[in-house]
């Protein structure tokens, strides 16, 4: 602030004006001037003249009084102007200071802003450089992606597999050259179009159904699809996969297809070859069975004549050998079962000691032919009845004895049979040892391989087909046993067969007036087939089982000795009425009786109206009605049985939930087949029913109502066969409602089914305990 110096009088006058106002200050100054003029004039005249003149003094005072207002006015105006000037200067000074400060602040801010702009400028340059580098990298990445895209597109287009992509609206969004070739359209004609616009009408239903399944389940699906390409039908293994985003939403469908035409053709050729092989083997089997039937018939006639003990023993051996050979012929028809290790084991109640005696007769004869010593050793209690397959076990033992005799030039062959009681139960151990050439140690690991023949002592392959030991091992495994071999080259070999024994009671003696029948049983439920086979075989008949309609037709064409066809009406591939029509379409089979097996006799008769059949049996099969049907058709009558009939008392029925069971059916089957056989059937049902429940659950999850219905039908028949009446009725409801009811109802039926099966099986176990 500028320092402005003023006179003290001026400052005092200015201060008085500010303090007392202009009027009072002017009055004070006026009085002061008059006083000063009076004093000064008096002093002047007194000093200058030496005397005071009032008139002169008054004149001076008067003059001062007149002039003073003007002077005071000028003075006050000057002071006022000086104050204004001073105030202005002071304000200007303050404004200048404020302006200077503002200017300094602006300069500081400007400097800061300049610094910031410099920093921003540098940052901008750095950002530009970064952007340039990013642009360069992005261009490089885009080029690489473009190259990768071109490479991927080239790979996809050059792939022999077809590929396409469809969005969640079913519109094609991409495909490769193979798909264009199959469709016969370019990508421009496919992309942007829906399935309805691309696929032919007859093919569209399958496409939309599988697409909907993938979309709903979010799971991949693989199907075989036949599609006509350029007038030629080609097969593709099509895999459909859901396209899911990060949120788990379905946004499209990916399709991959591989051309499997050659595989399909190979499979069809293989199937044809299998059928041709089956027909050839069946024809060969038939030609061999004709003389074999003569052996069996003549042997039966010899057994009816008077013979000594040794002659009867020989005849029994001939009869057993012929019977075993006949059963082997039946197995040869289905060699594919051996390839898949699916040999069927049909157990029966046999006396173990009698079985060994038959084997000894055979072994002694073939050993005698080579002048070899044959020894038999028995250990443990063998005079018991057990559930064994005599044909299969005899085939195993005879095969091993034949090998022992064949590879032994001198010395002996020993058959050792033992019964061992182990923690898991009794076992039958059979050892066949010889003093032959033995087997080299390095060959033992492969001795049971199919078509493998160990070299003999001369280094050449042994005589034979090389399948005997492989089939033997398969048979032993099917009987849940084991077979091992120990051998020392030049000293001999020892084969050990171990089979678990299921002890049982002696079978009920039954006889029939008339000849045994060769019956074709067509039944898709294994449990029903086992029960029906047991019933027929106990009546002295030979049973050939077909699980499907196609198998049944094949057997009818190849088996000329068939006496009867027991035909289930509902089969997995074709219905029974179609099978019957095919049989009746060939006049060669006009005299072949056909009897329908069905849960509803009236319905079956309506379905078979116009087709020549000889009757219908309700399932489960009633033994009285079965015997009556056989008696009417073939004049076969059952001899009266003197064995006591097993029956549960009314008091015992009150203690169990007998209302869950078909008591009459169970008692009928038990008295006809024996308690142990029926127990095996009930155990088979316990083994199969979890599989049936799982198959129905799987078909329900895949929305395959027809499969659900088919499995329910099988379960219904199986439950009825073992007398689970409540389960059978529930399965019947499930079968008839499988197509129309909702998924919730079908699932609820499954839950109820599990409870009913558990309750029924508990009741059945208690019921069977009462029969023991």
For each residue, the residues with C-beta under 8 A, 3 or more apart:
1: 90 93 94 97
2: 89 93
3:
4: 86 89
5:
6: 10 11 14 82 86
7: 10 11
8: 11 12
9: 12 13
10: 6 7 13 14 79 82
11: 6 7 8 14 15
12: 8 9 15 16
13: 9 10 16 17 25 29 75 76 79
14: 6 10 11 17 18 79 82 83
15: 11 12 18 19
16: 12 13 19 20 24 25 28
17: 13 14 20 21 22 25 76 79 80 83
18: 14 15 83
19: 15 16
20: 16 17 24 25 28
21: 17 24 25
22: 17 25 26 76 80
23: 26 27
24: 16 20 21 27 28
25: 13 16 17 20 21 22 28 29 76
26: 22 23 29 30 69 72 73 76
27: 23 24 30 31
28: 16 20 24 25 31 32
29: 13 25 26 32 33 68 72 75 76
30: 26 27 33 34 68 69 72
31: 27 28 34 35
32: 28 29 35 36
33: 29 30 36 37 64 68 71 72
34: 30 31 37 38 61 64 65 68
35: 31 32 38 39
36: 32 33 39 40 64
37: 33 34 40 41 60 61 63 64 65 68
38: 34 35 41 42 57 60 61 64
39: 35 36 42 43
40: 36 37 43 44 60
41: 37 38 44 45 56 57 60 61
42: 38 39 45 46 52 57
43: 39 40 46 47
44: 40 41 47 48
45: 41 42 48 49 51 52 53 56 57
46: 42 43 49 50 51 52
47: 43 44 50
48: 44 45
49: 45 46 53
50: 46 47
51: 45 46
52: 42 45 46 57
53: 45 49 56 57
54: 57 58
55: 58 59
56: 41 45 53 59 60
57: 38 41 42 45 52 53 54 60 61
58: 54 55 61 62
59: 55 56 62 63
60: 37 38 40 41 56 57 63 64
61: 34 37 38 41 57 58 64 65
62: 58 59 65 66
63: 37 59 60 66 67
64: 33 34 36 37 38 60 61 67 68
65: 34 37 61 62 68
66: 62 63 69
67: 63 64 70 71
68: 29 30 33 34 37 64 65 71 72
69: 26 30 66 72 73
70: 67 73 74
71: 33 67 68 74 75
72: 26 29 30 33 68 69 75 76
73: 26 69 70 76 77
74: 70 71 77 78
75: 13 29 71 72 78 79
76: 13 17 22 25 26 29 72 73 79 80
77: 73 74 80 81
78: 74 75 81 82
79: 10 13 14 17 75 76 82 83
80: 17 22 76 77 83 84
81: 77 78 84 85
82: 6 10 14 78 79 85 86
83: 14 17 18 79 80 86 87
84: 80 81 87 88
85: 81 82 88 89
86: 4 6 82 83 89 90
87: 83 84 90 91
88: 84 85 91 92
89: 2 4 85 86 92 93
90: 1 86 87 93 94
91: 87 88 94 95
92: 88 89 95 96
93: 1 2 89 90 96 97
94: 1 90 91 97 98
95: 91 92 98 99
96: 92 93 99 100
97: 1 93 94 100 101
98: 94 95 101 102
99: 95 96 102 103
100: 96 97 103 104
101: 97 98 104 105
102: 98 99 105 106
103: 99 100 106 107
104: 100 101 107 108
105: 101 102 108 109
106: 102 103 109 110
107: 103 104 110 111
108: 104 105 111 112
109: 105 106 112 113
110: 106 107 113 114
111: 107 108 114 115
112: 108 109 115 116
113: 109 110 116 117
114: 110 111 117 118
115: 111 112 118 119
116: 112 113 119 120
117: 113 114 120 121
118: 114 115 121 122
119: 115 116 122 123
120: 116 117 123 124
121: 117 118 124 125
122: 118 119 125 126
123: 119 120 126 127
124: 120 121 127 128
125: 121 122 128 129
126: 122 123 129 130
127: 123 124 130 131
128: 124 125 131 132
129: 125 126 132 133
130: 126 127 133 134
131: 127 128 134 135
132: 128 129 135 136
133: 129 130 136 137
134: 130 131 137 138
135: 131 132 138 139
136: 132 133 139 140
137: 133 134 140 141
138: 134 135 141 142
139: 135 136 142 143
140: 136 137 143 144
141: 137 138 144 145
142: 138 139 145 146
143: 139 140 146 147
144: 140 141 147 148
145: 141 142 148 149
146: 142 143 149 150
147: 143 144 150 151
148: 144 145 151 152
149: 145 146 152 153
150: 146 147 153 154
151: 147 148 154 155
152: 148 149 155 156
153: 149 150 156 157
154: 150 151 157 158
155: 151 152 158 159
156: 152 153 159 163 176
157: 153 154 176 177 178
158: 154 155 177
159: 155 156 163 176 178
160: 178 258 259
161: 178 256 257 258 259
162: 175 176 178 179 181 182 236 255 256 257
163: 156 159 175 176 178 179 254 255 256 257
164: 172 174 175 176 179 190 254 255
165: 172 173 174 175 243 252 253 254 255
166: 170 171 172 173 195 211 252 253 255
167: 170 171 173 251 252
168: 215 250 251 252
169: 194
170: 166 167 194 195 211
171: 166 167 192 193 194
172: 164 165 166 175 190 191 192 193 194 195 198
173: 165 166 167 191 252
174: 164 165 187 191
175: 162 163 164 165 172 179 180 187 190 191
176: 156 157 159 162 163 164 179 180
177: 157 158 180 181
178: 157 159 160 161 162 163 181 182 257
179: 162 163 164 175 176 182 183 190 257
180: 175 176 177 183 184 185 186 187 190
181: 162 177 178 184 229
182: 162 178 179 227 229 234 236 257
183: 179 180 190 198
184: 180 181 229 230
185: 180 189 190 198
186: 180 189 190
187: 174 175 180 190 191
188: 191
189: 185 186 193
190: 164 172 175 179 180 183 185 186 187 193 198
191: 172 173 174 175 187 188
192: 171 172
193: 171 172 189 190 197 198
194: 169 170 171 172 197 198
195: 166 170 172 198 199 204 207 208 211
196: 199 204
197: 193 194
198: 172 183 185 190 193 194 195
199: 195 196 203 204 207
200: 203 204
201: 204
202: 205
203: 199 200 206 207 227
204: 195 196 199 200 201 207 208
205: 202 208 209
206: 203 209 210 225
207: 195 199 203 204 210 211
208: 195 204 205 211 212
209: 205 206 212 213
210: 206 207 213 214 221 223 240
211: 166 170 195 207 208 214 215 240 253
212: 208 209 215 216
213: 209 210 216 217 221 702 703
214: 210 211 217 218 219 220 221 240 241 242 253
215: 168 211 212 218 242 250 253
216: 212 213
217: 213 214 701
218: 214 215 242 244 250
219: 214 242
220: 214 239 240 241 242
221: 210 213 214 239 240
222: 237 238 239 240
223: 210 237 238 240
224: 235 236 237 238 260 264
225: 206 235 236 237 238 257
226: 233 234 235 236
227: 182 203 233 234 235 236
228: 231 232 233 234
229: 181 182 184 232 233 234
230: 184
231: 228
232: 228 229
233: 226 227 228 229
234: 182 226 227 228 229 259 261
235: 224 225 226 227 259 260 261 263 264
236: 162 182 224 225 226 227 257 258 259 260
237: 222 223 224 225 257 258 260
238: 222 223 224 225 255 256 257
239: 220 221 222 255 256 257
240: 210 211 214 220 221 222 223 253 254 255
241: 214 220 253 254 255 256
242: 214 215 218 219 220 250 252 253 254
243: 165 250 251 252 253 254
244: 218 248 249 250 251
245: 248 249 251
246:
247:
248: 244 245
249: 244 245
250: 168 215 218 242 243 244
251: 167 168 243 244 245
252: 165 166 167 168 173 242 243
253: 165 166 211 214 215 240 241 242 243
254: 163 164 165 240 241 242 243
255: 162 163 164 165 166 238 239 240 241
256: 161 162 163 238 239 241
257: 161 162 163 178 179 182 225 236 237 238 239
258: 160 161 236 237
259: 160 161 234 235 236 262
260: 224 235 236 237 263 264
261: 234 235 264 265
262: 259 265 266
263: 235 260 266 267
264: 224 235 260 261 267 268
265: 261 262 268 269
266: 262 263 269 270
267: 263 264 270 271
268: 264 265 271 272
269: 265 266 272 273
270: 266 267 273 274
271: 267 268 274 275
272: 268 269 275 276
273: 269 270 276 277
274: 270 271 277 278 336
275: 271 272 278 279 554
276: 272 273 279 280
277: 273 274 280 281 335
278: 274 275 281 282 333 334 335 554 558
279: 275 276 282 283 554 557 558
280: 276 277 283 284
281: 277 278 284 285 332 333 335
282: 278 279 285 286 333 558 559
283: 279 280 286 287 558
284: 280 281 287 288 332
285: 281 282 288 289 329 330 332 333
286: 282 283 289 290 558 559 560 561
287: 283 284 290
288: 284 285 291 292 329
289: 285 286 292 293 326 329 561
290: 286 287 293 294
291: 288 294 295
292: 288 289 295 296 322 325 326 329
293: 289 290 296 297 326 561
294: 290 291 297 298
295: 291 292 298 299 318 322
296: 292 293 299 300 319 322 323 326
297: 293 294 300 301
298: 294 295 301 302
299: 295 296 302 303 315 318 319 322
300: 296 297 303 304 319
301: 297 298 304 305
302: 298 299 305 307 315
303: 299 300 307 312 315 316 319
304: 300 301
305: 301 302
306:
307: 302 303 311 312 315
308: 311 312
309: 312 313
310: 313 314
311: 307 308 314 315
312: 303 307 308 309 315 316
313: 309 310 316 317 357 361
314: 310 311 317 318 361
315: 299 302 303 307 311 312 318 319
316: 303 312 313 319 320 358 361
317: 313 314 320 321 358 361 362 365
318: 295 299 314 315 321 322
319: 296 299 300 303 315 316 322 323
320: 316 317 323 324 358 362 390 394
321: 317 318 324 325 362
322: 292 295 296 299 318 319 325 326
323: 296 319 320 326 327 391
324: 320 321 327 328 390 391 394 395 398
325: 292 321 322 328 329
326: 289 292 293 296 322 323 329 330 542
327: 323 324 330 331 391
328: 324 325 331 332 391 395
329: 285 288 289 292 325 326 332 333
330: 285 326 327 333 544
331: 327 328 334 335 337 338 343 344
332: 281 284 285 328 329 335
333: 278 281 282 285 329 330 555 558
334: 278 331 337 338
335: 277 278 281 331 332 338 339
336: 274 339 340
337: 331 334 340 342 343 344
338: 331 334 335 341 342 343 471 474
339: 335 336
340: 336 337
341: 338 474 477 478
342: 337 338
343: 331 337 338 392 474 475 478
344: 331 337 478 545
345: 389 392 478 479
346: 389 391 533 537
347: 387 388 389 502 680
348: 387 388 389 390 507 537
349: 385 386 387 504 505 506 507 674 676 677
350: 354 355 385 386 388 390
351: 354 355 383 384 385 506
352: 355 356 382 383 384 385 386 388 419 428 501
353: 356 357 378 382 383 384
354: 350 351 357 358
355: 350 351 352 358 359 388 390 393 394
356: 352 353 359 360 376 378 382 415 417
357: 313 353 354 360 361
358: 316 317 320 354 355 361 362 394
359: 355 356 362 363 394 397 398 401 415
360: 356 357 363 364 374 376 415
361: 313 314 316 317 357 358 364 365
362: 317 320 321 358 359 365 366 398 401
363: 359 360 366 367 374 376 398 401 413 415
364: 360 361 367 368 374
365: 317 361 362 368 369
366: 362 363 369 370 401 402 405
367: 363 364 370 372 373 374 401 405 413
368: 364 365 371 372 374
369: 365 366 405
370: 366 367 405 408 409
371: 368 410
372: 367 368 405 408 410 411 412 413
373: 367 411 412 413
374: 360 363 364 367 368 412 413 414 415
375: 412 413 414 415
376: 356 360 363 414 415 416 417
377: 414 415 416 417
378: 353 356 382 417 418
379: 416 417 418 419
380: 418 419 420 421
381: 384 419
382: 352 353 356 378 417 419
383: 351 352 353
384: 351 352 353 381 419 501 503
385: 349 350 351 352 503 504 505 506 507
386: 349 350 352 426 428 501 502 503 504
387: 347 348 349 502 503 504 676 680
388: 347 348 350 352 355 393 428 479 499 501
389: 345 346 347 348 392 393 479
390: 320 324 348 350 355 393 394
391: 323 324 327 328 346 394 395
392: 343 345 389 395 396 475 478 479
393: 355 388 389 390 396 397 475 479 499
394: 320 324 355 358 359 390 391 397 398
395: 324 328 391 392 398 399 472 475
396: 392 393 399 400 472 475 476 483 497
397: 359 393 394 400 401 415 430 432 497
398: 324 359 362 363 394 395 401 402
399: 395 396 402 403 468 469 471 472
400: 396 397 403 404 432 472 495 497
401: 359 362 363 366 367 397 398 404 405 413 415 432
402: 366 398 399 405 406 468
403: 399 400 406 407 468 469 495
404: 400 401 407 408 413 432 433 434 436 493 495
405: 366 367 369 370 372 401 402 408 413 434
406: 402 403 463 464
407: 403 404 434 436 437 456 462 493
408: 370 372 404 405 411 412 413 434 435 436 437 492
409: 370 436 437
410: 371 372 435
411: 372 373 408 434 435 436 492
412: 372 373 374 375 408 434 435
413: 363 367 372 373 374 375 401 404 405 408 432 433 434 435
414: 374 375 376 377 431 432 433 434
415: 356 359 360 363 374 375 376 377 397 401 430 431 432
416: 376 377 379 429 430 431 432 433
417: 356 376 377 378 379 382 428 429 430
418: 378 379 380 428 429 430 431
419: 352 379 380 381 382 384 426 427 428 429 501
420: 380 426 427 429
421: 380 425 426 427
422: 425 426 427
423:
424: 500
425: 421 422 500 501 502
426: 386 419 420 421 422 500 501 503
427: 419 420 421 422 498 499 500 501
428: 352 386 388 417 418 419 498 499 500 501
429: 416 417 418 419 420 496 497 498
430: 397 415 416 417 418 496 497 498 499
431: 414 415 416 418 494 495 496 497
432: 397 400 401 404 413 414 415 416 494 495 497
433: 404 413 414 416 492 493 494 495
434: 404 405 407 408 411 412 413 414 492 493 494
435: 408 410 411 412 413 491 492
436: 404 407 408 409 411 492 493
437: 407 408 409 456 457 489 490 492
438: 487 488 489 490 491 492 493
439: 443 444 447 454 485 487 489 493
440: 443 444 454 455 489
441: 444 487 489
442: 445
443: 439 440 446 447 454 455
444: 439 440 441 447 485 487
445: 442
446: 443 449 452 454
447: 439 443 444 452 454 469 485
448: 452 469 470 472 473 483
449: 446 452 470
450: 466 467 470
451: 465 466 467 470
452: 446 447 448 449 466 470
453: 461 462 464 466
454: 439 440 443 446 447 461 462
455: 440 443 458 459 460 461 462
456: 407 437 459 460 461 462
457: 437 490
458: 455
459: 455 456
460: 455 456
461: 453 454 455 456
462: 407 453 454 455 456
463: 406
464: 406 453 468
465: 451 468
466: 450 451 452 453 470
467: 450 451 470 471
468: 399 402 403 464 465 471 472
469: 399 403 447 448 472 473
470: 448 449 450 451 452 466 467 473 474
471: 338 399 467 468 474 475
472: 395 396 399 400 448 468 469 475 476 483
473: 448 469 470 476 477 483
474: 338 341 343 470 471 477 478
475: 343 392 393 395 396 471 472 478 479
476: 396 472 473 479 481 482 483 497 499
477: 341 473 474 480 481 482
478: 341 343 344 345 392 474 475
479: 345 388 389 392 393 475 476 499
480: 477 499 500
481: 476 477 497 498 499 500
482: 476 477 497 498
483: 396 448 472 473 476 495 496 497 498
484: 495 496
485: 439 444 447 493 494 495 496
486: 493 494 496
487: 438 439 441 444 492 493 494
488: 438 491 492 493
489: 437 438 439 440 441
490: 437 438 457
491: 435 438 488
492: 408 411 433 434 435 436 437 438 487 488
493: 404 407 433 434 436 438 439 485 486 487 488
494: 431 432 433 434 485 486 487
495: 400 403 404 431 432 433 483 484 485
496: 429 430 431 483 484 485 486
497: 396 397 400 429 430 431 432 476 481 482 483
498: 427 428 429 430 481 482 483
499: 388 393 427 428 430 476 479 480 481
500: 424 425 426 427 428 480 481
501: 352 384 386 388 419 425 426 427 428
502: 347 386 387 425
503: 384 385 386 387 426
504: 349 385 386 387 674 676
505: 349 385 674 675 676
506: 349 351 385
507: 348 349 385 538 674
508: 641 643 674
509: 643
510: 538 539 540 638 639 641
511: 540 639
512: 516 539 540 636 637 638 639
513: 635 636 637 639
514: 634 635 636 637
515: 634 636
516: 512 540 541 542
517: 536 541 542 563 564 630 634 636
518: 541 542 544 559 561 562 563 564
519: 536 541 542 543 544 562 563 564 565 566
520: 544 546 552 555 556 559 562 564 565 566
521: 529 532 533 536 543 544 545 546 566
522: 546 549 551 552 565 566 567 568 571 576 579 597
523: 528 529 532 545 546 547 566 568 597
524: 547 548 568 570 571 572 714
525: 528 529 568 714 717 718 721
526: 529 530 547 684 688
527: 530 531 681 684 685 688 717 718 721 722
528: 523 525 531 532 568 619 620 717 718 721
529: 521 523 525 526 532 533 545 547
530: 526 527 533 534 680 681 684
531: 527 528 534 535 620 621 669 673 681 721
532: 521 523 528 529 535 536 543 566 597 621
533: 346 521 529 530 536 537 543 545
534: 530 531 537 538 673 677 681
535: 531 532 538 539 621 623 626 669 672 673
536: 517 519 521 532 533 539 541 543
537: 346 348 533 534 540 541 542 543
538: 507 510 534 535 672 673
539: 510 512 535 536 627 630 636 638
540: 510 511 512 516 537
541: 516 517 518 519 536 537
542: 326 516 517 518 519 537
543: 519 521 532 533 536 537
544: 330 518 519 520 521 555 559 562
545: 344 521 523 529 533
546: 520 521 522 523 549 551 552 554 555
547: 523 524 526 529 551 572
548: 524 551 552 571 572 573 574
549: 522 546 552 553 571 573 574 575 576 578 579
550: 553 554 573 574
551: 522 546 547 548 554 555
552: 520 522 546 548 549 555 556 565 567 579
553: 549 550 556 557 579 582 583
554: 275 278 279 546 550 551 557 558
555: 333 520 544 546 551 552 558 559 562
556: 520 552 553 559 562 565 583 589 592
557: 279 553 554
558: 278 279 282 283 286 333 554 555
559: 282 286 518 520 544 555 556 562
560: 286
561: 286 289 293 518
562: 518 519 520 544 555 556 559 565 592
563: 517 518 519 592 593 634
564: 517 518 519 520 592 593 594 595 633 634
565: 519 520 522 552 556 562 583 592 593 594 595
566: 519 520 521 522 523 532 595 597 617
567: 522 552 576 579 580 594 595 596 597
568: 522 523 524 525 528 571 576 596 597 598 619
569: 575 576 577 596 597 598 604 607
570: 524 575 576 598 713
571: 522 524 548 549 568 574 575 576 579
572: 524 547 548 710
573: 548 549 550
574: 548 549 550 571 578 579
575: 549 569 570 571 578 579 607
576: 522 549 567 568 569 570 571 579 580 596 598 604 607 608
577: 569 580 581 607 608 611
578: 549 574 575 581 582
579: 522 549 552 553 567 571 574 575 576 582 583
580: 567 576 577 583 584 594 596 608 611 613
581: 577 578 584 585 611
582: 553 578 579 585 586
583: 553 556 565 579 580 586 589 592 594
584: 580 581 589 590 594 611 612
585: 581 582
586: 582 583 589
587: 590
588:
589: 556 583 584 586 592
590: 584 587 612
591:
592: 556 562 563 564 565 583 589
593: 563 564 565 614 633
594: 564 565 567 580 583 584 612 613 614
595: 564 565 566 567 613 614 615 616 617 629 633
596: 567 568 569 576 580 601 604 605 608 613 615 616 617
597: 522 523 532 566 567 568 569 616 617 619 621
598: 568 569 570 576 601 603 604 616 617 618 619
599: 618 619 716 717 720 732
600: 603 604 618
601: 596 598 604 605 616 617 618
602: 605 606
603: 598 600 606 607
604: 569 576 596 598 600 601 607 608 616
605: 596 601 602 608 609 616
606: 602 603 609
607: 569 575 576 577 603 604
608: 576 577 580 596 604 605 611 613 616
609: 605 606
610:
611: 577 580 581 584 608
612: 584 590 594
613: 580 594 595 596 608 616
614: 593 594 595 633
615: 595 596 629 632 633
616: 595 596 597 598 601 604 605 608 613
617: 566 595 596 597 598 601 621 622 625 626 629
618: 598 599 600 601 621 622 625
619: 528 568 597 598 599 717 720 721
620: 528 531 662 665 669 717 720 721 723
621: 531 532 535 597 617 618 625 626
622: 617 618 625 626 665 668
623: 535 626 627 668 669 671 672
624: 627 628 668
625: 617 618 621 622 628 629
626: 535 617 621 622 623 629 630
627: 539 623 624 630 631 637 638
628: 624 625 631 632
629: 595 615 617 625 626 632 633
630: 517 539 626 627 633 634 636
631: 627 628 634 635 636 637 638
632: 615 628 629
633: 564 593 595 614 615 629 630
634: 514 515 517 563 564 630 631
635: 513 514 631
636: 512 513 514 515 517 539 630 631
637: 512 513 514 627 631
638: 510 512 539 627 631 641
639: 510 511 512 513
640:
641: 508 510 638
642:
643: 508 509
644:
645: 667 671
646: 667 670 671 675 771
647: 667
648: 652 653 663 667 767 770 771
649: 652 653 770
650: 653 654
651: 654 655
652: 648 649 655 656 770
653: 648 649 650 656 658 663
654: 650 651 658
655: 651 652 766
656: 652 653 763 766 767 770
657: 660 661 759 762 763
658: 653 654 661 663 763 767
659: 725 726
660: 657 724 725 726 727 756 759 760 763
661: 657 658 666 723 724 725 726 760 763 764 767
662: 620 665 666 720 723 724 725 728
663: 648 653 658 666 667 723 767
664: 667 668
665: 620 622 662 668 669 720 723
666: 661 662 663 669 670 678 722 723 764 767
667: 645 646 647 648 663 664 670 671 771
668: 622 623 624 664 665 671 672
669: 531 535 620 623 665 666 672 673 678 681 723
670: 646 666 667 673 674 675 678 768 771
671: 623 645 646 667 668
672: 535 538 623 668 669
673: 531 534 535 538 669 670 677 678 681
674: 349 504 505 507 508 670 677 678
675: 505 646 670 678 679 768 771 772
676: 349 387 504 505 679 680
677: 349 534 673 674 680 681
678: 666 669 670 673 674 675 681 682 722 768
679: 675 676 682 683 768
680: 347 387 530 676 677 683 684
681: 527 530 531 534 669 673 677 678 684 685 721 722
682: 678 679 685 686 722 761 764 768
683: 679 680 686 687
684: 526 527 530 680 681 687 688
685: 527 681 682 688 689 718 719 721 722 724
686: 682 683 689 761
687: 683 684 690 691
688: 526 527 684 685 691 692 718
689: 685 686 692 693 715 718 719 757
690: 687 693 694
691: 687 688 694 695
692: 688 689 695 696 711 714 715 718
693: 689 690 696 697 750 753 754 757
694: 690 691 697 698
695: 691 692 698 699 707 711
696: 692 693 699 700 708 711 712 715 734 750
697: 693 694 700 701 750
698: 694 695 701 702
699: 695 696 702 704 705 707 708 711
700: 696 697 703 704 708 743 746 747 750
701: 217 697 698
702: 213 698 699 707
703: 213 700 743
704: 699 700 707 708
705: 699 708 709 738 739
706: 709 710 738 739
707: 695 699 702 704 710 711
708: 696 699 700 704 705 711 712 734 738 746
709: 705 706 712 713 734 735 738 739
710: 572 706 707 713 714
711: 692 695 696 699 707 708 714 715
712: 696 708 709 715 716 731 732 734 735 738
713: 570 709 710 716 717 731 735
714: 524 525 692 710 711 717 718
715: 689 692 696 711 712 718 719 727 731 734 753
716: 599 712 713 719 720 728 731 732 735
717: 525 527 528 599 619 620 713 714 720 721
718: 525 527 528 685 688 689 692 714 715 721 722
719: 685 689 715 716 722 724 725 727 728 731 757 760
720: 599 619 620 662 665 716 717 723 724 725 728
721: 525 527 528 531 619 620 681 685 717 718
722: 527 666 678 681 682 685 718 719 764
723: 620 661 662 663 665 666 669 720 764
724: 660 661 662 685 719 720 727 728 757 760 761 764
725: 659 660 661 662 719 720 728 729 760
726: 659 660 661 729 730 756 759 760
727: 660 715 719 724 730 731 753 756 757 760
728: 662 716 719 720 724 725 731 732
729: 725 726 732 733
730: 726 727 733 734 749 752 753 756
731: 712 713 715 716 719 727 728 734 735 753
732: 599 712 716 728 729 735 736
733: 729 730 736 737 749
734: 696 708 709 712 715 730 731 737 738 746 749 753
735: 709 712 713 716 731 732 738
736: 732 733
737: 733 734 740 741 745 746 749
738: 705 706 708 709 712 734 735 741 746
739: 705 706 709
740: 737
741: 737 738 745 746 749
742: 745 746
743: 700 703 746 747
744: 747 748
745: 737 741 742 748 749
746: 700 708 734 737 738 741 742 743 749 750
747: 700 743 744 750 751
748: 744 745 751 752
749: 730 733 734 737 741 745 746 752 753
750: 693 696 697 700 746 747 753 754
751: 747 748 754 755
752: 730 748 749 755 756
753: 693 715 727 730 731 734 749 750 756 757
754: 693 750 751 757 758
755: 751 752 758 759
756: 660 726 727 730 752 753 759 760
757: 689 693 719 724 727 753 754 760 761
758: 754 755 761 762
759: 657 660 726 755 756 762 763
760: 660 661 719 724 725 726 727 756 757 763 764
761: 682 686 724 757 758 764 765
762: 657 758 759 765 766
763: 656 657 658 660 661 759 760 766 767
764: 661 666 682 722 723 724 760 761 767 768
765: 761 762 768 769
766: 655 656 762 763 769 770
767: 648 656 658 661 663 666 763 764 770 771
768: 670 675 678 679 682 764 765 771 772
769: 765 766 772
770: 648 649 652 656 766 767
771: 646 648 667 670 675 767 768
772: 675 768 769
